[in-house]
Amino acid sequence: MSEVEPGRPLLVFLNEVAGGRKLLQAVRERQDTVSNVVVAAPQNQPSVGQLIDAGELREAARARVEVTMAVLAEFGIDSVGEVMDPEPALGLDDAVRAHQPGEVLLSCLVDSRFGLTRKDLVEWVRNRIEPEAKLTHIPVRIEDDAIRWDLIHTLVVATKTVAAPDLINRLKERSAASPHRYTIVCPRTDDVSEAEIVGDLASTLAELYRSEVDATGQPMSPDPFHAVKNAIEHYRIDEILISTFAGESSRWLEDDLIGRVREITEKQVEHIEVGRPAAAVAAAVAERGAS
């Protein structure tokens, strides 16, 4: 195994999703011995699920990078980010050549493969960069998940409510009652900027990590049904939580998102209503004061 030379960059390479708690822990353990942290992601097509065009691929990769950088920032870690070549192997090769890292944290599925011959990505990277740099594989899914009957993998669908304290507390409570792993998807909306979605999602992930709750997340395409369908196909899901504000009109509810999702899965689909948004509360208070 290669030794890591102190004072060199640390490269975090995200193959498909924004890294989770174990990736954060690995970066925090190394932050005092590296010169800087680089977060990079290829513009690659998800191995399973919805086909999306080149523009969406770039946006998805950029979102992975920005969410991960925002989570690191929540823990006082500065980083720079890059979106790389669509081919994971080429993208990683370019990032290594550009930044000369002492170590690469490769966040990807255990069985990630690439190219026409379906080469094993982890082994290809290891043979490519060692001994000049060390490779550490941070699995996106824990291998033992498949045999851990006590672990519940929950898909959380939330955009405007993703950082709501009510939702975060409920996720913590569920995890305290029994082991949970959360995958949070945030369908984009015209009502909320991309930067706000990234910031809110990162804040929620950081809060879950502080409570030692495993979670990953990413902004998704604007169509919430397709976002959920893609996630169901891509991940091992035990249950689905769809979150909206209480007492507010919701396009998701108007479009019967919950009913449509229930038609495509046998898993439990639950609608969670959380506290009203601050703007609505302020408006109600102002209205009472004027009356």
C-alpha positions in Angstrom: 0.0 0.0 0.0 1.3 3.5 -0.9 2.3 5.9 1.8 0.8 9.4 1.7 3.3 12.2 1.4 2.3 15.0 3.7 1.6 18.5 2.2 0.2 17.3 -1.1 -3.4 17.8 -2.3 -6.3 15.4 -1.4 -8.5 14.6 -4.4 -12.1 13.6 -3.7 -13.6 12.0 -6.8 -17.4 11.5 -6.8 -18.4 9.0 -9.4 -22.2 9.0 -9.0 -23.5 10.7 -5.9 -22.5 13.3 -3.4 -20.4 11.5 -0.8 -21.8 10.6 2.6 -20.7 10.5 6.2 -17.8 8.1 5.7 -16.4 10.4 3.0 -16.7 13.4 5.3 -15.0 11.5 8.1 -12.1 10.5 5.8 -11.6 14.1 4.7 -11.7 15.4 8.2 -9.1 12.8 9.3 -6.7 14.1 6.6 -7.4 17.9 6.6 -4.4 18.8 8.8 -1.9 16.9 6.7 -2.9 18.0 3.1 -2.2 21.2 1.2 -5.7 21.5 -0.1 -8.8 19.5 -1.0 -10.1 19.1 -4.5 -13.6 17.8 -5.2 -14.2 16.5 -8.7 -16.9 14.5 -10.5 -17.3 13.2 -14.1 -20.3 14.1 -16.2 -21.3 10.4 -16.3 -24.6 8.8 -17.0 -26.1 7.0 -14.0 -25.7 3.2 -14.4 -29.4 2.6 -14.0 -32.4 4.9 -14.4 -33.6 7.9 -16.3 -31.8 8.9 -19.5 -30.8 12.5 -19.4 -29.2 14.8 -22.0 -25.6 16.2 -21.9 -26.7 19.4 -20.3 -28.4 17.6 -17.4 -25.4 15.3 -17.0 -23.2 18.4 -16.5 -25.7 19.9 -14.1 -25.9 16.7 -12.1 -22.1 16.5 -11.8 -21.9 20.1 -10.8 -24.5 19.5 -8.1 -22.6 16.6 -6.7 -19.5 18.7 -6.4 -21.3 21.7 -5.0 -23.2 19.7 -2.4 -20.1 17.9 -1.2 -18.1 21.2 -1.0 -20.9 22.8 0.9 -21.0 19.9 3.4 -17.2 20.2 3.9 -17.6 23.9 4.5 -20.1 23.1 7.2 -17.2 21.5 9.0 -14.7 24.2 8.3 -13.0 22.5 5.4 -12.3 24.7 2.3 -12.2 23.0 -1.1 -12.2 23.7 -4.8 -14.4 21.9 -7.3 -14.2 20.7 -10.9 -16.5 19.0 -13.3 -14.6 16.5 -15.4 -14.8 14.4 -18.6 -17.9 12.2 -18.9 -15.8 9.0 -18.9 -15.0 8.4 -15.2 -11.6 6.9 -15.9 -10.5 9.7 -18.1 -12.0 12.3 -15.8 -10.1 10.9 -12.8 -6.9 10.6 -14.9 -7.1 14.3 -15.8 -7.8 15.3 -12.2 -4.8 13.4 -10.9 -2.5 14.8 -13.6 -3.7 18.4 -12.9 -3.5 18.3 -9.1 -0.8 15.7 -8.3 -2.6 14.5 -5.2 -0.9 12.4 -2.5 -4.2 10.5 -2.1 -7.4 9.9 -4.0 -10.7 9.3 -2.1 -12.8 7.5 -4.7 -16.5 7.6 -3.9 -18.3 5.0 -6.0 -20.3 1.9 -6.0 -18.5 -1.3 -5.0 -19.0 -2.8 -8.5 -18.4 0.4 -10.6 -17.2 -0.5 -14.1 -16.4 1.5 -17.2 -15.5 1.2 -20.9 -16.5 -1.4 -23.5 -14.7 -4.2 -21.7 -16.4 -3.2 -18.4 -13.2 -2.8 -16.4 -13.4 -2.5 -12.6 -13.0 1.2 -11.9 -11.4 0.8 -8.4 -8.7 -1.6 -9.6 -8.0 0.4 -12.7 -7.5 3.5 -10.7 -5.3 1.7 -8.2 -3.1 0.3 -10.9 -3.0 3.7 -12.6 -2.0 5.9 -9.7 -0.1 3.8 -7.2 2.6 4.1 -5.9 2.8 7.8 -6.8 -0.5 8.4 -5.0 -2.6 6.3 -2.6 -6.1 5.2 -3.5 -8.8 4.9 -0.8 -12.1 3.5 -1.9 -15.1 5.0 -0.1 -18.1 2.8 -1.0 -21.3 4.6 -1.7 -23.3 1.6 -0.5 -22.0 -0.5 2.4 -21.5 -4.0 1.2 -23.2 -5.4 4.3 -26.4 -3.5 3.6 -27.8 -6.4 1.6 -27.7 -8.7 4.5 -28.5 -6.2 7.3 -32.1 -6.8 7.9 -32.1 -4.1 10.7 -31.1 -1.3 8.3 -33.9 0.7 6.6 -32.9 2.5 3.4 -35.3 5.5 3.1 -35.7 7.7 0.0 -36.6 11.2 1.1 -38.1 13.5 -1.5 -38.0 17.2 -0.5 -37.0 20.5 -2.0 -38.6 23.5 -0.2 -38.7 21.5 3.0 -35.4 19.8 2.9 -33.8 22.0 5.6 -37.0 22.3 7.7 -36.2 21.5 11.3 -39.4 19.3 11.6 -38.2 17.1 8.7 -34.6 16.8 10.1 -35.9 16.0 13.6 -38.2 13.3 12.2 -35.3 11.7 10.2 -33.2 11.7 13.4 -36.0 10.2 15.4 -36.5 7.4 12.9 -32.8 6.6 12.9 -32.7 6.6 16.7 -35.5 4.1 16.8 -33.9 1.8 14.2 -30.8 2.0 11.9 -31.6 4.1 8.8 -29.7 5.2 5.7 -31.2 8.1 3.8 -31.0 9.1 0.2 -32.4 12.6 -0.2 -33.4 13.8 -3.7 -34.4 17.4 -4.3 -36.2 18.0 -7.6 -35.4 21.4 -8.9 -38.1 24.1 -8.9 -38.4 27.6 -10.3 -39.4 28.8 -6.8 -36.0 28.0 -5.3 -32.6 28.8 -6.8 -30.0 26.1 -7.4 -27.7 27.7 -4.8 -30.5 27.6 -2.2 -31.2 23.9 -2.9 -27.5 23.1 -2.6 -27.1 25.0 0.6 -30.2 23.6 2.3 -29.4 20.1 1.3 -25.8 20.4 2.5 -27.0 21.9 5.8 -29.4 18.9 6.3 -26.7 16.3 5.4 -24.3 18.0 7.8 -26.9 18.0 10.6 -27.5 14.3 10.1 -23.8 13.5 10.0 -23.4 15.3 13.4 -25.9 12.8 14.8 -24.0 10.0 13.1 -26.8 9.3 10.6 -25.8 8.0 7.2 -27.2 10.0 4.2 -26.4 11.1 0.7 -28.3 13.6 -1.5 -28.5 15.5 -4.7 -30.6 18.0 -6.6 -32.5 16.2 -9.4 -34.3 17.0 -12.6 -37.4 19.2 -12.1 -39.9 16.5 -12.7 -40.4 14.9 -9.2 -42.0 11.8 -10.5 -39.1 11.0 -12.8 -36.7 11.9 -10.0 -38.4 9.3 -7.7 -38.7 6.7 -10.4 -35.0 7.0 -11.2 -34.0 6.7 -7.5 -36.2 3.6 -7.1 -34.5 2.0 -10.0 -31.0 3.0 -8.9 -31.1 2.3 -5.2 -32.2 -0.4 -2.8 -35.2 1.4 -1.3 -37.3 0.1 1.7 -39.6 3.1 2.0 -40.3 6.5 0.5 -41.0 9.8 2.4 -42.4 12.7 0.4 -42.2 16.0 2.3 -44.2 19.1 1.8 -45.2 22.1 4.0 -48.3 21.7 6.1 -51.3 23.8 5.1 -49.7 25.1 1.9 -50.7 24.5 -1.7 -48.3 22.1 -3.4 -47.8 21.4 -7.0 -46.6 17.9 -6.0 -50.0 17.2 -4.3 -52.0 18.8 -7.1 -50.2 16.5 -9.6 -50.9 13.5 -7.3 -47.3 12.7 -6.9 -47.9 10.4 -3.9 -50.6 8.4 -5.8 -48.4 8.1 -8.9 -45.4 6.9 -6.9 -47.6 4.3 -5.1 -48.6 2.9 -8.5 -45.0 2.1 -9.5 -43.7 0.6 -6.2 -44.8 -1.9 -3.6 -42.8 -0.1 -0.9 -44.4 2.1 1.7 -45.0 5.7 0.5 -45.5 8.2 3.2 -46.4 11.9 3.0 -44.8 14.0 5.7 -46.1 17.5 6.3 -43.7 19.8 8.1 -44.2 23.3 9.7 -45.2 26.2 7.6 -42.4 28.2 5.9 -41.1 31.3 7.7 -42.5 33.6 5.0 -46.0 32.2 5.5 -45.7 32.5 9.3 -44.6 36.2 9.0 -47.4 36.9 6.6 -50.0 35.4 9.0 -48.5 37.4 12.0 -48.6 40.6 9.9 -52.2 39.9 8.9 -53.2 39.4 12.5 -51.5 42.7 13.5 -53.3 44.6 10.9 -56.7 43.3 12.0 
